Each structure stands twice: as structure tokens, then as C-alpha cells.
């Protein structure tokens, strides 16, 4: 480290610059620490914070000059690349609303209490203000080369330090008017570098080498005798003490220099920025050495570890994006932000802290044990360390060989296993014992005073009365003892990787191959009993217990390696999932009811962990007497203090960023009317919780579609699809990094007008047109059916007429001729009365056949379609029915005239049905019912015969009986519905249903 400049240049009042005054200055010099002492104290690692860096490669702006946070929660970053807002995930540039393409260089930022953002610009651009979503020129007169600082007074006035000149160096904006201050107001003719408004309302102004102030209500600045160097910076602590930082160091204004009030920089270059955080610690940039954090400046810390690590640093070697730093800011969640030349850095208080006093990267596993009086011992390959309550780790002794195991010895001591010896350490005294062959994999001292040492193939050994003994079994050991611990009664528990020894044992044996947890990776003593953990979860080691705390229900329960329970009822666990905190009562309940998930909190790499848990025997978690919890990992020893895992109490403010339809982007600040016919909308939103943005979760819903919230996820956009004309309300809520959900949702109303084709009038007209079209098609179909029926009827009538003519001209006339010839023969046999009688009877029968034939011919020529019942009765009379078959005919409704073209088809279907009922079904009772309805004509033929089942119908078709097929074809030809229902032994029911428009004539169809 370079030599430090420790100059303090304080101008005392003239009355004090006497011999006594010089003596006072000399005494102050004696009280100041030497440069060598300060250099020796700087720097130490800044370990209490989790560091996150956004480099240029991650989209961060470079050469950052200022950082602030507005009331809505956005982080604003100003620098050479312009003005950028940041929500923890995305950097969004903001430009002047005038649309000017000129690049803005931002030199200073100030978030006003009104919610406005004041932006100081360089290159003579003056001031801008971000107001109501627009960045506009603030109209400051006489802009300077750059704005060095901006402050807001108690009245809401904005003060601007205009650098680069010595006249009109200050300006104030209030009530819409700019006021400028010249040397006539008491300002020296020097450039202004920094402003600070104290709690009492006093405005402090830092010039090149002078410090002045303006009291509330005064109009003239007062100069102090305090001498500064250029680019000095001011800050105020919680007690109202003003601090200044320049090339001479960081110090108070009105207190003598001491180790509590003066802190040198690691180099003589000034231009630092100061920040007091909410803990009262002082932060400062160093221009080219990263950032420094000074603990409890202004008074002597009561704790020795604070004095030891009072000044800590973070630089590029420790991960800072650059050593060239200029901007410092603490957000409302307590995160410290650093703006550097090459990016943006966040320092948030870490829940998990890497202990800086314990060496990292031990080549062998760390060993740890806590005594009953709250002491924590830790061993590595080089030393044994003691951590007393409230103290930092201190080495107890150096080790010649690496440690192998560590466990409690009585009430206050520990057993330490080394390569060739075992040590009992207590109250600074060390007892040494030889060690049996093999490496110790854990150890445990039971209530009988036996010290157990499992050593795999070397077997199980115990020390009692100063003598080692080996459990009697072959060598090498077939049982492979691999770990040891104590249950709540002080009895030793030993884990074996193979079948453990049989018989009555002075210890409790566990077989790793039979563990319900899926092996034994951790041996975990608890108040509820000893637990074993493996890949499947956690289970009680008690043989009578059968349940497993499954890793499927509680994922954190897989591969747990360490567990410790604190007196306050907390249970701490470390495993593959990280560090887990849960209540001991919840764990005990979960072991009895493993089907329900256990409430818990996980701490991982985002909380300060920097390595995974080490896979080793022995305790991996320990609770000290001061409540600190210690954890072993592969890389470091970690700790957590009680205050470190407090939850974030600030809900995450939710903001809608944009609404996008196609290529058009809308501002969601007010209700939005989208283009007519919009079906897809993309919404972008964010939540301004900056601590761990990756843990922020969102839920949203679209009122008008569903009142249900979506499942939580971390996506910051939503895609709405299949939207229809109407009014919708989109709402979104978010949780912060600790799962606290915002109470108020952010939302926007979306109105989607209907297009011409989506309007109600168009739908009505289209519906009417479709109905008319369907009706027209229906009428066309009816006409086609009727035309086909007429054609068939016409052809059938012509065929009937032809047959009638043929019958009349051939058969009937021939019969008539035969009758006449027989009559002449009968007249010749008058002398033979018997023959004449027979001939007369034959002639009478021939005459009746002739009359019947003429009637049939007459029937072929004309059928009366106006009376269906009459024709059906004639049909029944002409059927060759059995005398045992009774046919009844009923009619319902007003009788209507039927269309002639379908009349024959109906009679044919009825005739076939009656014939089947009489001949095939052997029915004794057949009923024909005709129902004239307005909508349709229904004819039902029911019988009590055998019953026509599907199997019988199929068999009839295969045997050549096509009556059923003909009925179906005739019904289909007139667009009628034919339904045949039958059940074996229960008869058959045939129903014929014809639409009124098809069955009835035009005057009867309505």
C-alpha cells in the first residue's frame, strides 16, 4: 500500500493562533494515529454484505456519476451514457421528451419528496426534471459546464451547485421560479463541489478550499475557517455531526482528530462521496481504490471485533466492477449501491456471512463441536479455534497434523482426533492420548465416559480409563463403522455401512443399507430423537418409526448433512438445498404427519453462501451461546446472527411498464382503448424490490375473463390471447424477496371496440341472413324430396295404368270370354242338372273373380289421398291376415290431406309392417295409430308378437327378406324418420315420423 497523507488543515480563529494555539495543534498531532498504523488497519475484507455486480456486459451503464431512488421505487442511474432507470432486472434509458438526439451526460441526480426526479447535466445543458413520465428541460438560466450536486430544502426548494465557474455558482428553484446567488450573497468566488442540507435546515456548501453555510431564514452565507481540498464531500451522522471527506481524509468538522473521528484514505486523491447508512456506518468512495465502510465512526466501539474490522474495503480484486468509484446510495430496503467506471454494484446485508478469521479452503474437512456452555470449537488442517459468545474466532493451538474428528468432552471441553493422537482440550489445558490405527470418522463420548471412534475397516474403538479397546470382530472390520453421535439420553449411536454387530450392545447400531431415508448421509440428534437423512428424506432412527419426511413433499429434506436446535425453538439444517430454518415444533409434528409440507425458510447463494455443504462425518451445524449459528462448507466456515435473517418488511411496489398490441406501445398510466378487433395483448410490468430481484414473484388476473389469480412465477410480462370486444381490467401483484405480497394491485383497464363484423347489428343481420339461407336450403331440400316423390308416384301411376290396361285388355277380357264360352256349354247340358249346377257354381265364382279383378284395376288407377284412414282400412281388409290376428286403427288430431306423392310410400310402409306383424311375428293384436300434429305426421304400428331384435333383423336381411330394408329406403326417400324398437317376447313398435311440410298439402301444412 502506498504511503498515506495524513494532513489536516484546520484554520483556527485568529485569537487562538497564539503560542497556546500552536501547542493545541501539536497535541492534536500527537493524538492522531500514525500513517503506518492506519495503513496496517486497511484494508480488510467487507464480508457482512452479499455483493452483486452488473457489468457493462450485463447491460449496465458505464462511468456512473450519481444514483438515487424515486418515490415509486425505481433506481435511477446518471452518468456519461445518460439517464437510466433500473428495476433490479432491466436497465431502461430515458431521453428528453423533445426527441432530441443529442447525447445527455448526467452529472448529478436528486429524487424530490414530490416524486419528481431532478437531473443535473454536463456540457452546459443545465437541469432537467422527470415529471409525470416525461423528461423535460427545467429552464435553468445561465447553465454551467456541469452540475456538481443537487439538494432539496425543507420548503421543497431545489438547490443546484453549478460547477466549472466562480460566479453565480448556486441556483434555487422554488414555486416555478429560478433564483441565482452571486458573491454578493456571501459566496466566495470559487467553484461549488458539494451541497448538504442538515437536519436543522442549514445549507452547507463546499467550495474549492472553503466551507460556507446558510441558516434557515437567512439570505447571506457565512464562511467557516475550515480549510478543505477540492472535490470534498459532506455527510451527517445520526447524531447531527457533520463529516467531511477530501484528500486529507474523512473527519468531523468540530471535533479533535482521534481514531474515532479521523480516517485516512488509502491514497491522497480526493473527490470522494460520503454516505451514512441506516446502521450508522459511514461509506466512502476512493476514486481509484473501490469503496470503504467505517463502523461506528465518531465514538469508540464497545465490541473488540468492531475495532478489529472497523475499516473494511471492497475493490476490484474482491469482485467490485471497478476500482474507479464515484456514486454511493442506500435504497429504502437498506441496500448500498456503488456506481463505478465499468458498471453498477449492490451490497446488501448478507444473512449468511463468511467468517474472515477462519482460513478458507481447508485441504481436509472442517471439524466443529459446540460445548454445553455455548463455546464453539472449529478445527482445520492447521489449528484449533475457539469462538466464545460475542467474540471472534481465536486460535487455541496449532496442529502438527490435520484434524480428523471433533466432539464434546464432558460439559466444557472437546475431544480432538489427529493423525496419531487424541487430545482432550478444556479451559486451556490439553491431555494427550495415543490413537488407534485408522482415520476417525466422527466421535462421541457417552454418559458412561466411553469415547467412541468409528474407523471403517479398522473397526470400532472406545477409550475408557485411559485405555483403548476394539469391538471384537474380524480385521478388517466387516461392519464398517462410519459415524457416531449421542442421542438425547447420552447414549452413543454408531452408523455402520454394512451389517452391524449382533447381540446386546453398549451403543445403538444403525445399518446404513436398511435406512428408510435412502442411505445415511447425516446423523442428526434432535429433541424429538436421533434422525437419519438420505436421498429420500429424513426419518427417525427409532426402529419402531416407519414414516419418512419425504423429499418429494419437502425438497429441502434430501441429503441433509447437519442439524442443530437452538434454545429459542429454531432448528437449523444444512444440506444440498442450502441452509434451512424451521421451527423445532414443526419438525416434530412433520415427523408424525409427513404428508404435509413443513413451513420453512431457505438461505442460499443469494443470501451469502459461497460453497456447498461438505460431506463429512460429525456435526456440520452448531449454535453458540450468543445465538450465532455456525455452518461448515467445502470452502469456508459460515455464520448467521439472529438479526441477519430478519425478513424484508417492505412490500414490493408493482408498476405496469407498457401495453403492446402488434407494434404499438401504450402507456398504462390511464385507461387504454385498443384498436378494434384486438385479440392479443402483451403487458410488461415490474416490482421494485431491489434486494433479490430474482426472488420476486408475480400473480396476475384479467377481470372480465376470470377472477382467479395466476400461479406465482417470476416472469415480468403477460400475454393475453383470444380476447373479444369488451372491457377488461388487468391486475398484477408481487411479492418481495421474502414472500411478502403487495396489498394493492397495479392495474389498467383495456377497452376493445368491436369491428364491423363484431358489432351487434352486424351479428343480427348475419344471423338473419344465415337463417334465411338455411330456410331457403331447407325449402330447396323439401322441394327436391317432394319432386322425387312426385316423380316416383307419377311413374308408379303410369305403371299402374299400364298394368290396369293390360289386365283389362287381356286377362279380364279373356276371363270374360271364357265365362261366355262356359255359359254356352252350360246351356247345352240342360238335360244334365247335376253338371249344369256345377257349371253354374263355377261360372258364379268366375264372375266374382272378374268383379274383384275389375275392382283391383280400378284401385290401380286411382287412390284417394284425402283420407288416409279409409285407405289404411282397405289395406287391412285386403291383407291375408290370420283370423286370430286383430288389427285396430286409431287417429288423433285434425285429419289433414296428404301429398299424393308420399301417400303411396306411407301405405307401403304400413302394409309391410302389418304383414310382418301378422306373418313373421305371429302377433294376435296389432294397433295402427295415426297422429296428425302441426309439426309432423306420426304413424305408429305396435304388435304383441315375438319382438324384432337387432339379431333377428340382421338374420332376416341375410336370408333374403328385404321388407325391413325396403321400409328404411322408402322412409329415407321421403325424408322421414323410421324407428323400429323390439324386445324378444315383448313385441315390436314401428314409428314413422314425417315433417308437416313434407307430409301435408300446402293448405294443410301450416
Buried (B, 14 or more C-beta within 10 A) or exposed (E): EEEBBBEBEBEBEEEEEEEEBEEBBEEBEEEBBEEEEBBEBBBEEBBBBBBBBBBBEEBBBBBBBBBBBBBEBBBBBBBBBBBBBBBBBBBEEBBBBEEEEEEBBBBBBBBBEEEBBBBBBBEEBBBBBBBEEEBBBBEBEEBBBBBBBBBBBEEEBBBBBBBBBBEBBBBBBEEEEBEBBEBEBBBBEBBBBBBBBBEEEBBBBBBBBBBBBBBEEEEEBEBBEBBBBBBBBBBBBEEEBBBBBBBBBBBBBEEBBBBBBBBBBBBBBBBBBBBBBEEBBBBBBBBBBBBBBBBBBBEEBEEEBBBBBBBBBBBBEEEBBBBBBBBBBBBEBBBBBBBBBBBBBBBBBBBBBBBBBBBBEBEBBBBBBBBEEBBBBBBBBBBBBBBBEBBBBEBBBEBEEBBBBBBBBEEBBBBBBBEEEBBBBBEEEEEEBEBBEBBBBBBBBBEEEBBBBBBBBBBBBBBBEEEBEBBEBEEEBBBBBBBBBBBEEEBBBBBBBBEBBEEEEEBBBBBBEEBBBBBBBBBBBBEBBBBBBBEBBBBBBBEEBEBBBBBEBBEBBBBBBBBBBBEEEBBBBBBBBBBBBBBBEBBBBBBEEBEEBBEBBBBBEBBBBBBBBBEBBBBBBBBBBBBBBBBBBBBBBBBBBEEBBEEBEBBBBBBBBEBBBEEEEBEBEEEBEBEBBBEEBBBBBBBBBBBBBEBBBBBBBBEBBEEEBBEBEBEBBBEBEEBEBEEBBBBBBBBBBBEBBBEEBBBBBBEBBBEEEBBEEEEEEEEEEEEEEEEEEEEEEBEEBBEBBBEBBEEBBEEBBEBBEEBBEEEBEEBBEEBEEBBEEBEEBEEEEEBBEEBEEEBEEBBEEBEEBBEBBEBBBEBEBBBBEEBBBBBBEEBEBEEEBEBEBEBEEEBBBBBBBBBBBBBBBBBBBBBBBBBBBBBBBBBBBBBBBEEBBBBBBBBBBBBBBEEBBEEBEEEEBEBBEEBBEBBEBBBBEBEBBBEEEEBBBBBBBBBBBBBBEEEBBE
